[in-house]
């Protein structure tokens, strides 16, 4: 087949072009894009006239001026997130303990029923103490915060606020050598990291897409919100007394989000200086008009699409995990259960990073889904003795304290949950998106090392200063 | 020859050989599809671009006894081939060489949308600008001076409110005027900085004889300087095949014809 352009000609031109590109000090792409933008701007200035008293437009502009301003953008963002968490934490307490009561009440009857049947103790153990209890815990601990948090978040989204967050973060991502659209994929990751990883397809350059994929996990997803909120409200907040407890807890969750974002930027920056070197590319971020949220519709939709969806997934995974945990906690080798053996074996290392062996075991068992880490933890603590009944959220606190927890334990559990490897589903998605075993391993090991490192440093500092 | 090319490369069927091919480009959410529907009515069919998961629609309309084939390109923000949509839009404008490319922009966000207009004007001079959503702009108190815009850009400009059916006759007239040669657009090319212009000129000099008038050499030079090294290979692939137009893959084409 005759070639349109001869091969040598083509190579000659390409060499020529690359030589010309080399001698340019400023990026040519930037120059081109900038000129086009300038020209568009100048023409629009000349031919477009705006009447000032048109309400919506002016309202949008004014609001954008505040919400995306350098001075107010971040404080407002933090305040809004804080309010969302505060409402979530304050509102979830009561329904949570009601649900807990309900499940415990059910458990008593189930136990009586099994006794009436004359079922062997292990059947009762596996089905009631294992399966039923873990499902009960997942529902009562996770449902109320999710039923409040997701609709609130959806309302912010509906109002058109999320693109403004992306806009505020855009310049930081550019400075970190990453793509501005990464802020959008990050916002997606707040919902679900697997979805966030898929969303990275919107980033065209493979280098920047890889950075976005590898760091998506540093923002807490649906599965980890309940863990963070629960930890913050039970231990850190609770310790400060009731009045400020809720407020404190919401601050702490906001703080965790900030740590996650900071880590995202830091890791993006490090990657773009080392493994994934390069310069960020240009793009235009759309700021859609603000809309009055359709409150009823948004709430209903978010409860069905998100809350119940996540809950269902959690229950499906928690049920077998509960059985496995119960079995591990009740099969004895020597004088200890298998679970205790594993936990004891992990204990020295876990202690060094401010956790304990059971927590680490729970994280390992929780690889399939982050939602079940805390339920597994509760299960394993319960099976080791001290308490046999739990009918109140407040008792969770004493359960943890009985197992030697301090605020450092809770803090590091939050940090570890925030920073450690992504869940099984997300890893699988990463493998599919990158089509590379190597990068999938990086996506798991890199965050794990960071989580261990950060927890280790925090634990050593806190202990070194004698704060616990 | 061209209709074969269009079918072979893009899966687009030209009903009549003398039909004028019009590409409709624009950012997403500009009412581009509304313009398309308003012009073609029921005379359209939809499908996917060859080998891409990007949807497309084509339709016919007649104006002053001239028949036009309108191709609705995917909505894109730019023509830098970053995504499948942008690739399709760019390839069509640059390789299928439509008789005219109509760029639809949003009157309420003209500045942002002009970027695409400039990018299209760098590829081809056969461009008409359709400023849509004039009604919405009016509602928001935004006034666009279309005459001034036409002078600044050097291409015909038509204002429409496609949802209300306003300005469609003028749009058709504009399309007719350009494709029949009554009006010849002369787009205001963007001038870059002196050193960059020098580089462009240098590459253009080499490219001109190679491209044999197939594609605007200035645009190819810009893409090469931009770092798009694949562009030459792509040009080669497009034009080599059309030069030695063969019956490879002819079965597939025939099967599709029967199917259609």
Interface residues (C-beta under 8 A of the other chain):
Chain A: X1 X2 X3 X4 X5 X9 X10 X12 X13 X14 X16 X17 X18 X20 X21 X24 X28 X29 X31 X32 X35 X36 X37 X39 X40 X41 X43 X44 X46 X47 X48 X49 X50 X51 X52 X53 X54 X56 X57 X202 X204 X283 X284
Chain B: X77 X78 X82 X83 X110 X111 X112 X114 X115 X117 X118 X119 X139 X140 X141 X142 X143 X144 X145 X146 X148 X149 X152 X153 X190 X191 X192 X193 X195 X196 X199 X202 X203 X206 X207 X210 X211 X214 X221 X222 X224 X225 X226 X227 X229 X232 X233 X235 X236 X238 X239 X240 X241 X243 X244
